[in-house]
Amino acid sequence: MGFDSLWHWIVLLVIVLLVFGTKKIRNLGPDLGSAIRDFKKSLSGEDEAKQKAEEEAKRKEGEQLRADPPASAGHAETQSQRDSSETK
């Protein structure tokens, strides 16, 4: 009573499809791949997480500097405009 017959494999496949359904079997590959990727990331340690956190902090700091220019830079431009308009 081994599984060397083709009919045994077909019956087993039908039972698996009935129990799990095609949707769960279709999602098995991507789920397994993401699980392996997450496992590899956890093995790489906290160094990678720290590096990403530092990069995120630098990016946010850069965005903040672009959004809020220093007051002295704006003041210097208006002062030079005032000087040039006074000389005319």
PDB file of N, CA, C and O in Angstrom:
ATOM      1  N   MET A   1       0.843  -1.178   0.000  1.00  0.00           N
ATOM      2  CA  MET A   1       0.000   0.000   0.000  1.00  0.00           C
ATOM      3  C   MET A   1       0.890   1.243   0.000  1.00  0.00           C
ATOM      4  O   MET A   1       0.733   2.123   0.846  1.00  0.00           O
ATOM      5  N   GLY A   2       1.789   1.309  -0.916  1.00  0.00           N
ATOM      6  CA  GLY A   2       2.676   2.456  -1.017  1.00  0.00           C
ATOM      7  C   GLY A   2       2.081   3.538  -1.901  1.00  0.00           C
ATOM      8  O   GLY A   2       1.021   3.367  -2.503  1.00  0.00           O
ATOM      9  N   PHE A   3       2.797   4.660  -1.962  1.00  0.00           N
ATOM     10  CA  PHE A   3       2.355   5.784  -2.781  1.00  0.00           C
ATOM     11  C   PHE A   3       3.080   5.795  -4.123  1.00  0.00           C
ATOM     12  O   PHE A   3       3.418   6.865  -4.629  1.00  0.00           O
ATOM     13  N   ASP A   4       3.319   4.647  -4.693  1.00  0.00           N
ATOM     14  CA  ASP A   4       4.005   4.597  -5.961  1.00  0.00           C
ATOM     15  C   ASP A   4       3.037   4.577  -7.134  1.00  0.00           C
ATOM     16  O   ASP A   4       3.477   4.603  -8.284  1.00  0.00           O
ATOM     17  N   SER A   5       1.749   4.530  -6.885  1.00  0.00           N
ATOM     18  CA  SER A   5       0.756   4.533  -7.938  1.00  0.00           C
ATOM     19  C   SER A   5       0.322   5.977  -8.240  1.00  0.00           C
ATOM     20  O   SER A   5       0.249   6.808  -7.335  1.00  0.00           O
ATOM     21  N   LEU A   6       0.042   6.260  -9.487  1.00  0.00           N
ATOM     22  CA  LEU A   6      -0.403   7.589  -9.911  1.00  0.00           C
ATOM     23  C   LEU A   6      -1.754   7.922  -9.273  1.00  0.00           C
ATOM     24  O   LEU A   6      -1.989   9.078  -8.923  1.00  0.00           O
ATOM     25  N   TRP A   7      -2.627   6.963  -9.117  1.00  0.00           N
ATOM     26  CA  TRP A   7      -3.950   7.196  -8.550  1.00  0.00           C
ATOM     27  C   TRP A   7      -3.863   7.615  -7.086  1.00  0.00           C
ATOM     28  O   TRP A   7      -4.671   8.420  -6.624  1.00  0.00           O
ATOM     29  N   HIS A   8      -2.909   7.087  -6.368  1.00  0.00           N
ATOM     30  CA  HIS A   8      -2.733   7.503  -4.974  1.00  0.00           C
ATOM     31  C   HIS A   8      -2.378   8.992  -4.896  1.00  0.00           C
ATOM     32  O   HIS A   8      -2.911   9.713  -4.053  1.00  0.00           O
ATOM     33  N   TRP A   9      -1.476   9.453  -5.779  1.00  0.00           N
ATOM     34  CA  TRP A   9      -1.070  10.848  -5.791  1.00  0.00           C
ATOM     35  C   TRP A   9      -2.225  11.760  -6.199  1.00  0.00           C
ATOM     36  O   TRP A   9      -2.376  12.850  -5.647  1.00  0.00           O
ATOM     37  N   ILE A  10      -3.043  11.324  -7.163  1.00  0.00           N
ATOM     38  CA  ILE A  10      -4.182  12.135  -7.598  1.00  0.00           C
ATOM     39  C   ILE A  10      -5.196  12.265  -6.464  1.00  0.00           C
ATOM     40  O   ILE A  10      -5.706  13.359  -6.222  1.00  0.00           O
ATOM     41  N   VAL A  11      -5.491  11.183  -5.775  1.00  0.00           N
ATOM     42  CA  VAL A  11      -6.427  11.222  -4.654  1.00  0.00           C
ATOM     43  C   VAL A  11      -5.866  12.114  -3.540  1.00  0.00           C
ATOM     44  O   VAL A  11      -6.611  12.892  -2.945  1.00  0.00           O
ATOM     45  N   LEU A  12      -4.596  12.014  -3.260  1.00  0.00           N
ATOM     46  CA  LEU A  12      -3.975  12.853  -2.238  1.00  0.00           C
ATOM     47  C   LEU A  12      -4.064  14.329  -2.622  1.00  0.00           C
ATOM     48  O   LEU A  12      -4.353  15.172  -1.773  1.00  0.00           O
ATOM     49  N   LEU A  13      -3.819  14.645  -3.884  1.00  0.00           N
ATOM     50  CA  LEU A  13      -3.912  16.030  -4.354  1.00  0.00           C
ATOM     51  C   LEU A  13      -5.324  16.564  -4.222  1.00  0.00           C
ATOM     52  O   LEU A  13      -5.507  17.706  -3.800  1.00  0.00           O
ATOM     53  N   VAL A  14      -6.325  15.777  -4.568  1.00  0.00           N
ATOM     54  CA  VAL A  14      -7.716  16.196  -4.448  1.00  0.00           C
ATOM     55  C   VAL A  14      -8.077  16.453  -2.982  1.00  0.00           C
ATOM     56  O   VAL A  14      -8.766  17.425  -2.676  1.00  0.00           O
ATOM     57  N   ILE A  15      -7.621  15.599  -2.092  1.00  0.00           N
ATOM     58  CA  ILE A  15      -7.912  15.776  -0.664  1.00  0.00           C
ATOM     59  C   ILE A  15      -7.248  17.051  -0.139  1.00  0.00           C
ATOM     60  O   ILE A  15      -7.856  17.797   0.630  1.00  0.00           O
ATOM     61  N   VAL A  16      -6.015  17.298  -0.548  1.00  0.00           N
ATOM     62  CA  VAL A  16      -5.309  18.517  -0.117  1.00  0.00           C
ATOM     63  C   VAL A  16      -6.030  19.748  -0.634  1.00  0.00           C
ATOM     64  O   VAL A  16      -6.175  20.725   0.101  1.00  0.00           O
ATOM     65  N   LEU A  17      -6.489  19.727  -1.890  1.00  0.00           N
ATOM     66  CA  LEU A  17      -7.220  20.863  -2.442  1.00  0.00           C
ATOM     67  C   LEU A  17      -8.542  21.093  -1.710  1.00  0.00           C
ATOM     68  O   LEU A  17      -8.940  22.237  -1.490  1.00  0.00           O
ATOM     69  N   LEU A  18      -9.210  20.027  -1.340  1.00  0.00           N
ATOM     70  CA  LEU A  18     -10.472  20.171  -0.618  1.00  0.00           C
ATOM     71  C   LEU A  18     -10.265  20.710   0.795  1.00  0.00           C
ATOM     72  O   LEU A  18     -11.065  21.512   1.278  1.00  0.00           O
ATOM     73  N   VAL A  19      -9.214  20.282   1.446  1.00  0.00           N
ATOM     74  CA  VAL A  19      -8.977  20.707   2.823  1.00  0.00           C
ATOM     75  C   VAL A  19      -8.491  22.159   2.878  1.00  0.00           C
ATOM     76  O   VAL A  19      -9.024  22.960   3.645  1.00  0.00           O
ATOM     77  N   PHE A  20      -7.484  22.499   2.069  1.00  0.00           N
ATOM     78  CA  PHE A  20      -6.869  23.825   2.149  1.00  0.00           C
ATOM     79  C   PHE A  20      -7.491  24.840   1.201  1.00  0.00           C
ATOM     80  O   PHE A  20      -7.504  26.032   1.508  1.00  0.00           O
ATOM     81  N   GLY A  21      -7.989  24.413   0.093  1.00  0.00           N
ATOM     82  CA  GLY A  21      -8.537  25.335  -0.887  1.00  0.00           C
ATOM     83  C   GLY A  21      -7.438  25.899  -1.769  1.00  0.00           C
ATOM     84  O   GLY A  21      -6.270  25.925  -1.381  1.00  0.00           O
ATOM     85  N   THR A  22      -7.812  26.348  -2.947  1.00  0.00           N
ATOM     86  CA  THR A  22      -6.810  26.829  -3.916  1.00  0.00           C
ATOM     87  C   THR A  22      -6.207  28.157  -3.493  1.00  0.00           C
ATOM     88  O   THR A  22      -5.045  28.432  -3.793  1.00  0.00           O
ATOM     89  N   LYS A  23      -6.981  28.988  -2.799  1.00  0.00           N
ATOM     90  CA  LYS A  23      -6.468  30.303  -2.413  1.00  0.00           C
ATOM     91  C   LYS A  23      -5.316  30.187  -1.423  1.00  0.00           C
ATOM     92  O   LYS A  23      -4.312  30.887  -1.556  1.00  0.00           O
ATOM     93  N   LYS A  24      -5.450  29.320  -0.442  1.00  0.00           N
ATOM     94  CA  LYS A  24      -4.378  29.149   0.546  1.00  0.00           C
ATOM     95  C   LYS A  24      -3.146  28.530  -0.087  1.00  0.00           C
ATOM     96  O   LYS A  24      -2.019  28.901   0.242  1.00  0.00           O
ATOM     97  N   ILE A  25      -3.356  27.593  -0.988  1.00  0.00           N
ATOM     98  CA  ILE A  25      -2.211  26.962  -1.647  1.00  0.00           C
ATOM     99  C   ILE A  25      -1.508  27.957  -2.568  1.00  0.00           C
ATOM    100  O   ILE A  25      -0.283  27.929  -2.686  1.00  0.00           O
ATOM    101  N   ARG A  26      -2.272  28.837  -3.222  1.00  0.00           N
ATOM    102  CA  ARG A  26      -1.698  29.850  -4.112  1.00  0.00           C
ATOM    103  C   ARG A  26      -0.840  30.839  -3.333  1.00  0.00           C
ATOM    104  O   ARG A  26       0.182  31.301  -3.841  1.00  0.00           O
ATOM    105  N   ASN A  27      -1.240  31.172  -2.107  1.00  0.00           N
ATOM    106  CA  ASN A  27      -0.509  32.132  -1.277  1.00  0.00           C
ATOM    107  C   ASN A  27       0.639  31.498  -0.507  1.00  0.00           C
ATOM    108  O   ASN A  27       1.371  32.197   0.193  1.00  0.00           O
ATOM    109  N   LEU A  28       0.803  30.211  -0.623  1.00  0.00           N
ATOM    110  CA  LEU A  28       1.837  29.505   0.133  1.00  0.00           C
ATOM    111  C   LEU A  28       3.247  29.955  -0.271  1.00  0.00           C
ATOM    112  O   LEU A  28       4.103  30.132   0.596  1.00  0.00           O
ATOM    113  N   GLY A  29       3.496  30.139  -1.551  1.00  0.00           N
ATOM    114  CA  GLY A  29       4.829  30.538  -2.023  1.00  0.00           C
ATOM    115  C   GLY A  29       5.258  31.904  -1.515  1.00  0.00           C
ATOM    116  O   GLY A  29       6.319  32.019  -0.901  1.00  0.00           O
ATOM    117  N   PRO A  30       4.448  32.967  -1.759  1.00  0.00           N
ATOM    118  CA  PRO A  30       4.838  34.292  -1.253  1.00  0.00           C
ATOM    119  C   PRO A  30       4.945  34.353   0.269  1.00  0.00           C
ATOM    120  O   PRO A  30       5.816  35.036   0.807  1.00  0.00           O
ATOM    121  N   ASP A  31       4.061  33.639   0.960  1.00  0.00           N
ATOM    122  CA  ASP A  31       4.134  33.630   2.425  1.00  0.00           C
ATOM    123  C   ASP A  31       5.422  32.980   2.906  1.00  0.00           C
ATOM    124  O   ASP A  31       6.064  33.463   3.839  1.00  0.00           O
ATOM    125  N   LEU A  32       5.788  31.896   2.271  1.00  0.00           N
ATOM    126  CA  LEU A  32       7.028  31.210   2.644  1.00  0.00           C
ATOM    127  C   LEU A  32       8.242  32.087   2.328  1.00  0.00           C
ATOM    128  O   LEU A  32       9.189  32.145   3.113  1.00  0.00           O
ATOM    129  N   GLY A  33       8.212  32.763   1.185  1.00  0.00           N
ATOM    130  CA  GLY A  33       9.320  33.650   0.823  1.00  0.00           C
ATOM    131  C   GLY A  33       9.484  34.805   1.788  1.00  0.00           C
ATOM    132  O   GLY A  33      10.606  35.139   2.169  1.00  0.00           O
ATOM    133  N   SER A  34       8.373  35.425   2.193  1.00  0.00           N
ATOM    134  CA  SER A  34       8.472  36.544   3.137  1.00  0.00           C
ATOM    135  C   SER A  34       8.928  36.064   4.514  1.00  0.00           C
ATOM    136  O   SER A  34       9.636  36.779   5.223  1.00  0.00           O
ATOM    137  N   ALA A  35       8.524  34.864   4.884  1.00  0.00           N
ATOM    138  CA  ALA A  35       8.972  34.321   6.173  1.00  0.00           C
ATOM    139  C   ALA A  35      10.482  34.087   6.165  1.00  0.00           C
ATOM    140  O   ALA A  35      11.158  34.363   7.156  1.00  0.00           O
ATOM    141  N   ILE A  36      11.007  33.584   5.061  1.00  0.00           N
ATOM    142  CA  ILE A  36      12.454  33.343   4.959  1.00  0.00           C
ATOM    143  C   ILE A  36      13.206  34.666   4.970  1.00  0.00           C
ATOM    144  O   ILE A  36      14.249  34.777   5.614  1.00  0.00           O
ATOM    145  N   ARG A  37      12.683  35.689   4.253  1.00  0.00           N
ATOM    146  CA  ARG A  37      13.322  37.011   4.237  1.00  0.00           C
ATOM    147  C   ARG A  37      13.357  37.619   5.637  1.00  0.00           C
ATOM    148  O   ARG A  37      14.378  38.164   6.056  1.00  0.00           O
ATOM    149  N   ASP A  38      12.247  37.524   6.353  1.00  0.00           N
ATOM    150  CA  ASP A  38      12.201  38.063   7.719  1.00  0.00           C
ATOM    151  C   ASP A  38      13.176  37.333   8.630  1.00  0.00           C
ATOM    152  O   ASP A  38      13.817  37.948   9.482  1.00  0.00           O
ATOM    153  N   PHE A  39      13.287  36.024   8.451  1.00  0.00           N
ATOM    154  CA  PHE A  39      14.228  35.244   9.256  1.00  0.00           C
ATOM    155  C   PHE A  39      15.663  35.680   8.984  1.00  0.00           C
ATOM    156  O   PHE A  39      16.455  35.817   9.917  1.00  0.00           O
ATOM    157  N   LYS A  40      16.007  35.901   7.715  1.00  0.00           N
ATOM    158  CA  LYS A  40      17.361  36.353   7.372  1.00  0.00           C
ATOM    159  C   LYS A  40      17.641  37.732   7.958  1.00  0.00           C
ATOM    160  O   LYS A  40      18.744  37.999   8.437  1.00  0.00           O
ATOM    161  N   LYS A  41      16.635  38.610   7.917  1.00  0.00           N
ATOM    162  CA  LYS A  41      16.817  39.939   8.496  1.00  0.00           C
ATOM    163  C   LYS A  41      17.054  39.862   9.992  1.00  0.00           C
ATOM    164  O   LYS A  41      17.863  40.615  10.533  1.00  0.00           O
ATOM    165  N   SER A  42      16.356  38.962  10.660  1.00  0.00           N
ATOM    166  CA  SER A  42      16.546  38.844  12.104  1.00  0.00           C
ATOM    167  C   SER A  42      17.913  38.264  12.439  1.00  0.00           C
ATOM    168  O   SER A  42      18.475  38.565  13.493  1.00  0.00           O
ATOM    169  N   LEU A  43      18.451  37.434  11.550  1.00  0.00           N
ATOM    170  CA  LEU A  43      19.786  36.891  11.788  1.00  0.00           C
ATOM    171  C   LEU A  43      20.875  37.934  11.599  1.00  0.00           C
ATOM    172  O   LEU A  43      21.936  37.847  12.216  1.00  0.00           O
ATOM    173  N   SER A  44      20.612  38.932  10.738  1.00  0.00           N
ATOM    174  CA  SER A  44      21.636  39.950  10.490  1.00  0.00           C
ATOM    175  C   SER A  44      21.850  40.828  11.717  1.00  0.00           C
ATOM    176  O   SER A  44      22.875  41.501  11.821  1.00  0.00           O
ATOM    177  N   GLY A  45      20.929  40.832  12.616  1.00  0.00           N
ATOM    178  CA  GLY A  45      21.130  41.518  13.889  1.00  0.00           C
ATOM    179  C   GLY A  45      20.566  42.916  13.922  1.00  0.00           C
ATOM    180  O   GLY A  45      19.857  43.352  13.016  1.00  0.00           O
ATOM    181  N   GLU A  46      20.903  43.607  14.999  1.00  0.00           N
ATOM    182  CA  GLU A  46      20.394  44.943  15.227  1.00  0.00           C
ATOM    183  C   GLU A  46      21.193  46.001  14.484  1.00  0.00           C
ATOM    184  O   GLU A  46      20.755  47.148  14.392  1.00  0.00           O
ATOM    185  N   ASP A  47      22.353  45.641  13.953  1.00  0.00           N
ATOM    186  CA  ASP A  47      23.176  46.614  13.246  1.00  0.00           C
ATOM    187  C   ASP A  47      22.429  47.218  12.073  1.00  0.00           C
ATOM    188  O   ASP A  47      22.489  48.427  11.852  1.00  0.00           O
ATOM    189  N   GLU A  48      21.738  46.399  11.332  1.00  0.00           N
ATOM    190  CA  GLU A  48      20.999  46.886  10.178  1.00  0.00           C
ATOM    191  C   GLU A  48      19.844  47.787  10.617  1.00  0.00           C
ATOM    192  O   GLU A  48      19.571  48.799   9.972  1.00  0.00           O
ATOM    193  N   ALA A  49      19.175  47.431  11.693  1.00  0.00           N
ATOM    194  CA  ALA A  49      18.072  48.245  12.205  1.00  0.00           C
ATOM    195  C   ALA A  49      18.588  49.602  12.683  1.00  0.00           C
ATOM    196  O   ALA A  49      17.952  50.628  12.442  1.00  0.00           O
ATOM    197  N   LYS A  50      19.727  49.610  13.355  1.00  0.00           N
ATOM    198  CA  LYS A  50      20.314  50.871  13.807  1.00  0.00           C
ATOM    199  C   LYS A  50      20.699  51.741  12.616  1.00  0.00           C
ATOM    200  O   LYS A  50      20.490  52.954  12.632  1.00  0.00           O
ATOM    201  N   GLN A  51      21.262  51.116  11.587  1.00  0.00           N
ATOM    202  CA  GLN A  51      21.676  51.865  10.405  1.00  0.00           C
ATOM    203  C   GLN A  51      20.459  52.487   9.718  1.00  0.00           C
ATOM    204  O   GLN A  51      20.517  53.641   9.292  1.00  0.00           O
ATOM    205  N   LYS A  52      19.370  51.746   9.606  1.00  0.00           N
ATOM    206  CA  LYS A  52      18.161  52.284   8.991  1.00  0.00           C
ATOM    207  C   LYS A  52      17.582  53.420   9.822  1.00  0.00           C
ATOM    208  O   LYS A  52      17.099  54.409   9.272  1.00  0.00           O
ATOM    209  N   ALA A  53      17.628  53.284  11.134  1.00  0.00           N
ATOM    210  CA  ALA A  53      17.111  54.331  12.009  1.00  0.00           C
ATOM    211  C   ALA A  53      17.935  55.610  11.860  1.00  0.00           C
ATOM    212  O   ALA A  53      17.381  56.709  11.842  1.00  0.00           O
ATOM    213  N   GLU A  54      19.246  55.468  11.754  1.00  0.00           N
ATOM    214  CA  GLU A  54      20.111  56.636  11.568  1.00  0.00           C
ATOM    215  C   GLU A  54      19.844  57.303  10.223  1.00  0.00           C
ATOM    216  O   GLU A  54      19.791  58.530  10.139  1.00  0.00           O
ATOM    217  N   GLU A  55      19.674  56.503   9.174  1.00  0.00           N
ATOM    218  CA  GLU A  55      19.386  57.066   7.854  1.00  0.00           C
ATOM    219  C   GLU A  55      18.049  57.798   7.865  1.00  0.00           C
ATOM    220  O   GLU A  55      17.921  58.866   7.267  1.00  0.00           O
ATOM    221  N   GLU A  56      17.060  57.234   8.538  1.00  0.00           N
ATOM    222  CA  GLU A  56      15.743  57.864   8.634  1.00  0.00           C
ATOM    223  C   GLU A  56      15.841  59.185   9.390  1.00  0.00           C
ATOM    224  O   GLU A  56      15.209  60.167   9.001  1.00  0.00           O
ATOM    225  N   ALA A  57      16.622  59.220  10.459  1.00  0.00           N
ATOM    226  CA  ALA A  57      16.788  60.452  11.232  1.00  0.00           C
ATOM    227  C   ALA A  57      17.479  61.523  10.398  1.00  0.00           C
ATOM    228  O   ALA A  57      17.088  62.689  10.448  1.00  0.00           O
ATOM    229  N   LYS A  58      18.497  61.148   9.635  1.00  0.00           N
ATOM    230  CA  LYS A  58      19.192  62.113   8.772  1.00  0.00           C
ATOM    231  C   LYS A  58      18.260  62.644   7.694  1.00  0.00           C
ATOM    232  O   LYS A  58      18.290  63.830   7.365  1.00  0.00           O
ATOM    233  N   ARG A  59      17.422  61.753   7.139  1.00  0.00           N
ATOM    234  CA  ARG A  59      16.504  62.177   6.085  1.00  0.00           C
ATOM    235  C   ARG A  59      15.482  63.163   6.643  1.00  0.00           C
ATOM    236  O   ARG A  59      15.179  64.172   6.006  1.00  0.00           O
ATOM    237  N   LYS A  60      14.949  62.873   7.834  1.00  0.00           N
ATOM    238  CA  LYS A  60      13.980  63.777   8.451  1.00  0.00           C
ATOM    239  C   LYS A  60      14.618  65.115   8.787  1.00  0.00           C
ATOM    240  O   LYS A  60      13.991  66.162   8.628  1.00  0.00           O
ATOM    241  N   GLU A  61      15.855  65.086   9.248  1.00  0.00           N
ATOM    242  CA  GLU A  61      16.569  66.322   9.576  1.00  0.00           C
ATOM    243  C   GLU A  61      16.778  67.159   8.318  1.00  0.00           C
ATOM    244  O   GLU A  61      16.620  68.379   8.344  1.00  0.00           O
ATOM    245  N   GLY A  62      17.131  66.498   7.222  1.00  0.00           N
ATOM    246  CA  GLY A  62      17.317  67.205   5.958  1.00  0.00           C
ATOM    247  C   GLY A  62      16.022  67.815   5.457  1.00  0.00           C
ATOM    248  O   GLY A  62      16.021  68.932   4.938  1.00  0.00           O
ATOM    249  N   GLU A  63      14.918  67.093   5.607  1.00  0.00           N
ATOM    250  CA  GLU A  63      13.629  67.640   5.194  1.00  0.00           C
ATOM    251  C   GLU A  63      13.246  68.838   6.049  1.00  0.00           C
ATOM    252  O   GLU A  63      12.695  69.815   5.541  1.00  0.00           O
ATOM    253  N   GLN A  64      13.531  68.768   7.326  1.00  0.00           N
ATOM    254  CA  GLN A  64      13.196  69.869   8.217  1.00  0.00           C
ATOM    255  C   GLN A  64      14.029  71.101   7.868  1.00  0.00           C
ATOM    256  O   GLN A  64      13.520  72.221   7.904  1.00  0.00           O
ATOM    257  N   LEU A  65      15.295  70.906   7.534  1.00  0.00           N
ATOM    258  CA  LEU A  65      16.137  72.048   7.192  1.00  0.00           C
ATOM    259  C   LEU A  65      15.673  72.702   5.898  1.00  0.00           C
ATOM    260  O   LEU A  65      15.731  73.925   5.772  1.00  0.00           O
ATOM    261  N   ARG A  66      15.213  71.910   4.939  1.00  0.00           N
ATOM    262  CA  ARG A  66      14.716  72.491   3.701  1.00  0.00           C
ATOM    263  C   ARG A  66      13.402  73.221   3.927  1.00  0.00           C
ATOM    264  O   ARG A  66      13.150  74.247   3.295  1.00  0.00           O
ATOM    265  N   ALA A  67      12.566  72.712   4.813  1.00  0.00           N
ATOM    266  CA  ALA A  67      11.260  73.309   5.052  1.00  0.00           C
ATOM    267  C   ALA A  67      11.370  74.582   5.885  1.00  0.00           C
ATOM    268  O   ALA A  67      10.607  75.521   5.658  1.00  0.00           O
ATOM    269  N   ASP A  68      12.279  74.643   6.822  1.00  0.00           N
ATOM    270  CA  ASP A  68      12.429  75.793   7.701  1.00  0.00           C
ATOM    271  C   ASP A  68      13.825  76.391   7.541  1.00  0.00           C
ATOM    272  O   ASP A  68      14.734  76.016   8.281  1.00  0.00           O
ATOM    273  N   PRO A  69      14.019  77.305   6.598  1.00  0.00           N
ATOM    274  CA  PRO A  69      15.348  77.902   6.449  1.00  0.00           C
ATOM    275  C   PRO A  69      15.665  78.777   7.657  1.00  0.00           C
ATOM    276  O   PRO A  69      14.763  79.338   8.279  1.00  0.00           O
ATOM    277  N   PRO A  70      16.927  78.887   7.981  1.00  0.00           N
ATOM    278  CA  PRO A  70      17.313  79.703   9.132  1.00  0.00           C
ATOM    279  C   PRO A  70      16.923  81.161   8.924  1.00  0.00           C
ATOM    280  O   PRO A  70      16.926  81.664   7.800  1.00  0.00           O
ATOM    281  N   ALA A  71      16.592  81.821  10.008  1.00  0.00           N
ATOM    282  CA  ALA A  71      16.135  83.209   9.938  1.00  0.00           C
ATOM    283  C   ALA A  71      17.251  84.137   9.481  1.00  0.00           C
ATOM    284  O   ALA A  71      16.978  85.128   8.803  1.00  0.00           O
ATOM    285  N   SER A  72      18.485  83.851   9.829  1.00  0.00           N
ATOM    286  CA  SER A  72      19.591  84.739   9.467  1.00  0.00           C
ATOM    287  C   SER A  72      19.818  84.759   7.967  1.00  0.00           C
ATOM    288  O   SER A  72      20.209  85.796   7.430  1.00  0.00           O
ATOM    289  N   ALA A  73      19.593  83.667   7.275  1.00  0.00           N
ATOM    290  CA  ALA A  73      19.800  83.639   5.830  1.00  0.00           C
ATOM    291  C   ALA A  73      18.756  84.504   5.140  1.00  0.00           C
ATOM    292  O   ALA A  73      19.080  85.226   4.197  1.00  0.00           O
ATOM    293  N   GLY A  74      17.531  84.443   5.585  1.00  0.00           N
ATOM    294  CA  GLY A  74      16.479  85.274   5.010  1.00  0.00           C
ATOM    295  C   GLY A  74      16.702  86.738   5.311  1.00  0.00           C
ATOM    296  O   GLY A  74      16.424  87.600   4.477  1.00  0.00           O
ATOM    297  N   HIS A  75      17.202  87.021   6.498  1.00  0.00           N
ATOM    298  CA  HIS A  75      17.466  88.393   6.909  1.00  0.00           C
ATOM    299  C   HIS A  75      18.590  88.995   6.073  1.00  0.00           C
ATOM    300  O   HIS A  75      18.522  90.169   5.708  1.00  0.00           O
ATOM    301  N   ALA A  76      19.598  88.230   5.770  1.00  0.00           N
ATOM    302  CA  ALA A  76      20.726  88.729   4.980  1.00  0.00           C
ATOM    303  C   ALA A  76      20.278  89.071   3.570  1.00  0.00           C
ATOM    304  O   ALA A  76      20.744  90.060   3.003  1.00  0.00           O
ATOM    305  N   GLU A  77      19.394  88.284   2.994  1.00  0.00           N
ATOM    306  CA  GLU A  77      18.914  88.569   1.643  1.00  0.00           C
ATOM    307  C   GLU A  77      18.097  89.853   1.623  1.00  0.00           C
ATOM    308  O   GLU A  77      18.272  90.687   0.735  1.00  0.00           O
ATOM    309  N   THR A  78      17.216  90.016   2.587  1.00  0.00           N
ATOM    310  CA  THR A  78      16.400  91.233   2.609  1.00  0.00           C
ATOM    311  C   THR A  78      17.268  92.448   2.889  1.00  0.00           C
ATOM    312  O   THR A  78      16.994  93.529   2.369  1.00  0.00           O
ATOM    313  N   GLN A  79      18.298  92.298   3.692  1.00  0.00           N
ATOM    314  CA  GLN A  79      19.195  93.410   3.976  1.00  0.00           C
ATOM    315  C   GLN A  79      19.934  93.824   2.711  1.00  0.00           C
ATOM    316  O   GLN A  79      20.093  95.017   2.452  1.00  0.00           O
ATOM    317  N   SER A  80      20.391  92.850   1.916  1.00  0.00           N
ATOM    318  CA  SER A  80      21.099  93.210   0.687  1.00  0.00           C
ATOM    319  C   SER A  80      20.152  93.851  -0.315  1.00  0.00           C
ATOM    320  O   SER A  80      20.564  94.719  -1.084  1.00  0.00           O
ATOM    321  N   GLN A  81      18.899  93.440  -0.320  1.00  0.00           N
ATOM    322  CA  GLN A  81      17.924  94.066  -1.204  1.00  0.00           C
ATOM    323  C   GLN A  81      17.658  95.503  -0.763  1.00  0.00           C
ATOM    324  O   GLN A  81      17.503  96.396  -1.597  1.00  0.00           O
ATOM    325  N   ARG A  82      17.606  95.719   0.532  1.00  0.00           N
ATOM    326  CA  ARG A  82      17.395  97.075   1.025  1.00  0.00           C
ATOM    327  C   ARG A  82      18.583  97.967   0.672  1.00  0.00           C
ATOM    328  O   ARG A  82      18.403  99.122   0.286  1.00  0.00           O
ATOM    329  N   ASP A  83      19.795  97.432   0.805  1.00  0.00           N
ATOM    330  CA  ASP A  83      20.984  98.210   0.491  1.00  0.00           C
ATOM    331  C   ASP A  83      21.009  98.591  -0.985  1.00  0.00           C
ATOM    332  O   ASP A  83      21.360  99.718  -1.334  1.00  0.00           O
ATOM    333  N   SER A  84      20.638  97.656  -1.844  1.00  0.00           N
ATOM    334  CA  SER A  84      20.688  97.950  -3.277  1.00  0.00           C
ATOM    335  C   SER A  84      19.599  98.933  -3.663  1.00  0.00           C
ATOM    336  O   SER A  84      19.803  99.741  -4.569  1.00  0.00           O
ATOM    337  N   SER A  85      18.441  98.890  -3.001  1.00  0.00           N
ATOM    338  CA  SER A  85      17.383  99.837  -3.340  1.00  0.00           C
ATOM    339  C   SER A  85      17.705 101.231  -2.802  1.00  0.00           C
ATOM    340  O   SER A  85      17.248 102.222  -3.373  1.00  0.00           O
ATOM    341  N   GLU A  86      18.468 101.332  -1.734  1.00  0.00           N
ATOM    342  CA  GLU A  86      18.835 102.627  -1.178  1.00  0.00           C
ATOM    343  C   GLU A  86      19.864 103.327  -2.049  1.00  0.00           C
ATOM    344  O   GLU A  86      19.887 104.556  -2.128  1.00  0.00           O
ATOM    345  N   THR A  87      20.711 102.547  -2.701  1.00  0.00           N
ATOM    346  CA  THR A  87      21.759 103.160  -3.508  1.00  0.00           C
ATOM    347  C   THR A  87      21.231 103.650  -4.841  1.00  0.00           C
ATOM    348  O   THR A  87      21.903 104.446  -5.498  1.00  0.00           O
ATOM    349  N   LYS A  88      20.080 103.218  -5.262  1.00  0.00           N
ATOM    350  CA  LYS A  88      19.531 103.637  -6.564  1.00  0.00           C
ATOM    351  C   LYS A  88      18.942 104.981  -6.539  1.00  0.00           C
ATOM    352  O   LYS A  88      18.446 105.457  -7.560  1.00  0.00           O
TER     353      LYS A  88
END
